[in-house]
């Protein structure tokens, strides 16, 4: 469905927590705002949202649907579709043009990028199929749900040792699979031993599931055919911000300081290096959960509104000064003397 108008104060690319939260705030500031929503949130495989005050355990699609209604209640426009290009428009007022896959083109005075990230998982058979279920990555998001169970940690990088030590808070049965990738030093091995974490050599070749209707995770297979039963498997994926459509804006992702992937660099209010363009959520901060992602959207929205207000103030000042200059001209002075 195409919008009635093609011009907005702000176009938000991405209909997740960050994008919808920004659009809500912008609607409340009486800005015209459109949200382009591809309908493919990162947390779609998850059974529930966690750590989000008042929304604990809520189904992710339900949270997004509620957010869309909030945005629409303040006049925001939700546009289902996929943005394929965002570029400068070459106009003084509507600086940006965003094009959707169906050919719809939107003009906007400002642009907010909230396209999230892609979790790049190791290429191990069976792993992707259980992602967001028994295969997980964040202990703060999912640790409670697998508490007191046997949790495996799939070695993918040096961060896997830290991940194993973190998950130890939720269970005493933790196994770190080095996966021919992680080589803990002496101090790290001592820490793992002190916390009772089992460390196994060898590569993980397959993720195994039960032969029942649920098809839940049952264990992992190692090189040589050995099988280790686990109830959950934690993996640290590589995070890659979804930035491909922004090349035309001159924005390129940079490596995250923690070495976990690529993201867009922004300042504390979400502003990118391109004037008039902001970013919020995981595209700018790879480590954000749902609640802080929403908060980052609100923060960026406030900055965007203030940026627009400053521009409008300069326009009004120019008009005021011109009118004041005319009012104080020769004819005005003569009229004052006659009276």
N, C-alpha and C positions, 0 to 999 in steps of 0.2 A: 504494500500500500504506500503510495507516494504522499508526502506531506502536502498540505494546502499551500504552504509557503516554501520557498527554496532559500530564504535568507534568514539568518538567526544571529543573535548576539554571540552565542556560543554553540558550537557543535562538539559533542562529546562522543568520541569513538570508543565504544566498549560499554556493555550493559551489565557489568558485574557490580560488586559492592562499592568500589571506588567511583565508577562512572555514575551510578545511580545516586549515590550520596552527594556528589558534586552537582548533579542536575537538580536534585531536591533543593539544595541551598541556593542555587542560581534562580530557580523558580520563585523562591521566597524573597529574593531581592528584585523581583519583577523583571527579570531578564528573559528574553525569548531563548529557549534552549531546546536542542534536539539531541536525542541519544540514539546512536546507531548500535543496534544489538544483534550480533551474529548468532546468539542463542547457544553458544558453546563454552560455558564457564569452566574454568580449571577444576572446580570442586564438584563437577557433575557426578563423578563416580562415587563420591562419599555418601554415606548414609545420613549424615547430619552435620550441621554447623556447630562447632564447639568453641567455648570461650567468648561467646558473643552475648553479653548481658541482656537478659529478657528473651533471648532467642535460642537458648541452649537446646541443642539436639534437633533444631528445625531442619526440615528437608531443604537442601540448597535451592531447588526450583521454586519452592514455596516462598523462601526469603526473597528471591529475585522478583517473583510475581508481586509480592507485597510492596517491594521497592518501586516497581513500575507504577503501581497505583498511586503511591505517594507522590511521585514525580508528576504524574498526570493531573493530580488534584491541584497543582499549582500552575497548570498550563503547559507543562513540559510535553514535548512530542517524542514518542517512542517509535523508532523506525526499524522494523525487523529487516535485517540484511547485513551484508558484509562489505565493509569499506575496502576498496582496492587501491585507492590512491588519495593522497593528501598533499597539496602543493600550494605555494603562494598564488593568489589570484591576480595580483598586479593591480588591485584597486585600492584607493586611499582609505575607504571605509571598510569594505568587506575584503579583508586581507587574504582569506584562505578559501580554497575550493576543495571539497571532499567528494569523491566519486564512489558510488556503490556498484556492486557487480551487475545490477540490472540497468545501469546507465544513469540512475538518478544522480544529480549533481547538487550539492548544497554549498551555499556561500556562508561565511561566518566572519565576524569581527575578531573572534578569538577561538582558539582550538585547545581542547583538552584530550590528551591521549591516555586511555585507560584500557589498553588492549591486553594487559596481563602477560603471562609467560607460558612457555611450553616446558613440561617436564621431560627431559631426554633421559630415558631409562636404558640400562645395559641391555644388550641384545641377547637375552636369555629366554629360551622357550618357556612359556607359561607365566612369565613375570607380568607382562602388560595386562593379561586377562584378569588378574586379581588386584590390579592397582586401584587404590582407593578403598579397598576392602580389607583383606588380611595383609596385603603388601602396602606399606605405608612409609612415611618419611619423618613426620613431625611428632615427637613425643608429647608436646603440649596440645596438639590437635587430636591425637589418637591414643596416647599412652593409657589413659583411663580405661578405654574400651578393651585393651589387651592386658590389663593388669593381672599379675600372678600367673600368667601363662608363659610357655616357653617361647621366647622371642629371639629370632635370628637376626643378625646384622650382616648385611651383604657388603663386603668391602668394595668400595668404589674409589676412594681417595683417602688422603690423610685424615679427613674429617670423620671417617668411619669409626675411629677409636673414640673420638669425642661423643659420637652418636651412641656407641655401645655403653659408655659410662653414664650418659643421660638416661637411657632406657632402663638402666639398672635401678633407678628410683621406682619404677613401676613393677618390677619383677626380680626375683632372685635367680631366675633361670634365663640367663643371657648367653648366647653363643655368637661369637664374632667369626665369620667366615672370611679369611684373608683374601680368598679369591684370586690368588696370584697377582694381586694389585697393591695390597697394603703391607707394609713392612714396619711394624711398630719398633721403636727404639727400646733400649733397656728400661728407661724410666716409664715409658708407656706400658710395657709388658708388666712392670711391677705394679702399676696402677690397676691394670686389668685384673691381675691376680689378687690384689688386695680387695677388690670389689667382687671377687668370685666369678668373673666373666671367663667362660670357656673360650679358648682360641684354637681354631682349626685351620690347618694348612690345606692347600688344594683349591682348584677352581670349582665354582658352582656351575654346573652344566645344564640344569633344568629345575624348574619349580614344579612340584608335584601337587596334585589335587585329589580329593576323594572321589571315588566312583559312586556318587549319589546325586540326588536332585540339587543339593546345594553347591556341589563342586568346590567346597572350601579347600583352602590350602592345607596340605598334610605334611609337607616336608620339602627338603631340597636334595638334589642328587649331586654328588661330587665326582670329580675326575676319577675314573676307575670303577664307577658304578655304586659306590657307597651311598646310602641314604640316611639323612639325619632328620628325624621328625621335628617339626616346629609348628607352632600354632599361628605365628605371625612372622613376617619378614620385613625388617626395616631396611630401606635403601635410600641413599642420598643421591638423587638424580642430578644431572647438570641442568641448571636453570637458564633458559634462553628467552629473554624478553621478546615479545612479538612486535618487532619494529620494522619489518620488511617494507610496509607501505609508506614509511616516513622518509625514505631516502630522498624524495623530491623536496623535502623541507630542509635538507642538509643535516639531518640528524642521524648519527651513527651510534650503535651501542658500544659501551666500553666494558672492560673487565671489572667485575665486582672486587672490592678490596680483599674479600675473604676467599677469592678464587673459586667461587661456586657457580659462576656463569657470567652472563652478559646482561647489562641493563642500560637504561638511559640515565645520564647524569642530570640531576636537578638540584636547585637550591632548597633551602629549608621550607619554602612555600610551594615547591613543586614546579618552579619556572625552569624551562630548558634553556639552552644556549640560543635558541631562536626567539626573538622578541614576539610576544603574542601567543606563544605555545607553551602549555603546561603539561605535565604528566603526573599521574597519581596511581597508586596501587602497585602491583607487582612489576609492571613494566619499568617502574622507577626504583623500586625497593624489592629485591628478590626475596627478602626474609619476612615480609608482612603476612600475617594471618588475616582473616576476614574482617574482624573488628578494626584493627589499625588501618587496613586498606580503605574501609569506609571513612575513617577519620582523615586520612590523607586526601580523599576526595573533597571533603568539606573544607579543609585547609586551602586547597588549590582554588576552590570556588570563591572563597573570600578574597583571595589575591586577584583572581580574574575580575571580579566585580569592581574592586578598587582600581584596577588598571583601566577598566572601561570608564569608571567615574572620573578619573584624572583626565582622560581624553575628552570626555564630554564637558568637563569644567573649562578646559582650554578653548573649546569651541564656543561655549557660552560667553566666556570672557572676551573673545574676539568680537562677537556680535555686540556685546554690551559696550565695548570701547568704541566701536564704530558709531553706534547710536549716540553715545555720550559726546563723541566728537562733533557730530552733526548738531546736536542740541546746543552746544556751546559755540556754534559758528556765528558769523556776522549777523544773519537774520535774527537769530535768537537774541543777540545783544540789543539790536534796534528795537525789537518788540518790547524788551524790558524797559528801555528808556521812555518810549511812548506811553507805556502804562504808568 
